[in-house]
C-alpha cells in the first residue's frame, strides 16, 4: 500500500491527469482481478488490448490508470498516467511498488535457447548446499529456500514476478537465480530489475512463431545484456556464434566460457556414461552426476558464476560433484531387463540432437536406440520437419507422436513432422498419435540393452488438448510399462 506519487518517479510520462496523492493497494494488468484502490496498467498484448477494459476496471474500483491512449471520457475520480510504452512502465512501477526487492540480494539471470532451467536450478542447488538463503525462478518450479511455489511461465508477468521477488527479499535471500525467456525480455517483464549477473547458454532454432525471424529472436536475448549496468557481469558461451554478439553493446564486465577455444573458463570431458562425467575445469578433474556435452557447458557456466560470486575454486569442485540432475532433463532409469529409458525436455532441433549425440557417445552401437518424439501445437511450425529429420538421423527407430497439441489437430502436426523425413529413413519410422500408446510400443519393441529416448515434455505432468490439461507424465508412463514387463 503506497501513495501513487512515490513510484511514478520511476517512469517517463507524457502527461498525468488527476491527483498523484492516491493510496494504491495493488497493481493489476488483468481486468478480471482488479481490486478497489488499485492501479491498472493497460497493456497492448499479443491477443488482448487492455485499453478495452479501462471503463470496466474503473467500475470495479481502480483509482489510477497507466495507458498509451487516453480514454475519450475521463473520470474526475481517477488519475490517468499517459505513457509511450505501458509494458516498460509496468516493470518499473511494479518493482517500485514492491520496494525494489532486487536491490536487497544478488539477482542472476540466465537466458539462451537450451540449458536455462538446468543452469538456474544447479546454481540454486549449489548455493543452497553452500549454506546460503536462495531463491529460484524457473520453468519447472519457483523456490524460496526449501519452499516450492508453482511455476506457470518461464518468467512470470512483471507484477507476479515482483511480488515473488518481494517475498524472497522478505525471507532474507542472498542470491536469486532466474530464467529469462526471450518472450519476457521482449515484453519487458524484467524491466526495472537490478541484475548483478547475466548468463548466456546458446542460441538455436526456437520461438519463431513469436519472433518471426531468427534475428529478432537473437536481438530479444541481446536486449537483456544491453540493459545491464557497469556494475554487473556477463558470462557468454564463446563456442556459440551468437555468444559474443550478446555483449557487443553491454556496459557489464564480460567473461567467456568454452570447450573448444581459449576463454576465461574452459571445460573438457575426460569420460562419460549414463551415471555422469569426469570433467576438467581449470585443469582440475572432478566427477559430476550429469552427462552430455551440453551439461558440460552448463556445469562450466555454473562454476564460472560461482567463482564470480566469490566462491573458492576448491569449494566449487566439491560442491558441483554433489549436484543432482534437473527433473525432466536427461532423466534415465532401467528396467530389470536392462532396457534404458531417457526422458528429456528436448523440444528444439538442437536440444534433441544434443541428447541423441550424448546417447550416441555412451552407447556401444550393439543396442537399438528408439526415439519417441512429437511437437507442440500453436507453436513454431518451422521446427517440426527438422525435429523429425534429426530424430531419424540419430536413431535406429523413431515413433512420431503427439506432444501438447493444444488447439491443433495432432495428425496434422505429425504430417508436418513427417514431411522432413528423407525417403531412406521411412523404414525406421512409425506414427502413433496417442502418446501413451507410442511409449507402450517403444517399450514393447525394445530388447534387453536397448535405449528408449522419450523427448519433448520432460518435467511436464500434463497433456494440453483443446484447452484442457489432462494428467500425463512421460516418466510415469514408461515406469508403468517397465513394471508390467516385470510381472
TAGIKA-V299624 format. One line per field, one symbol per residue. psi: psi as a letter, one per 40 degrees, with the letter a starting at -180 (. if undefined). burial: # if it has 9 or more other C-alpha atoms within 8 Angstrom, else .. A space follows every 50 residues. Layout:
# TAGIKA-V299624
psi=???
burial=???
This chain:
# TAGIKA-V299624
psi=hiidddeeeeihidihhiiefihheihiehdeehiifihhhhhgiddhhe deeddddddeeheihhidhiidhiheeihhhhidhddddddddddddefg deeeihhhhhiidieddddddddddddddeeihiihhiddiiihbehiii hdidhiidddddddddddddefhdihhhhhidddddefdeheihheihhh dihahifeddedidddddddddddddeiieeiihhihdeheeddddedei eihiiiiideihidhiihhdiiadeaihihhffhhihieiiidddddddd dddddddeeeiidddddddddeiiiihehfhiiiieefhhhhhieheidd ddddddddddddieeeihhhhhiaiiifahddeddddddddddeidihhh aibgebeihdddddddddeehideedeehihhdhddddddddddeiihei hhhhiddbehfihhhfehhihhhdddddddddddde.
burial=..###.#.....#..#.#...########.#..###########....## #.##..##.#########.........######..#############.# ##..########################...##############..... #..###.##.###.##.##...##########.###.####.#.###### ###.#.##..##.#.###.#######.#...########..###.##..# #########...#.#####..#...######....########.###### #######...#....######.#.##.#####.##..############. ##########.#....############.#..##########.####### ########.#..##.###.##...#..##..##.#.####.##..#..## #########..####......###..##..###....
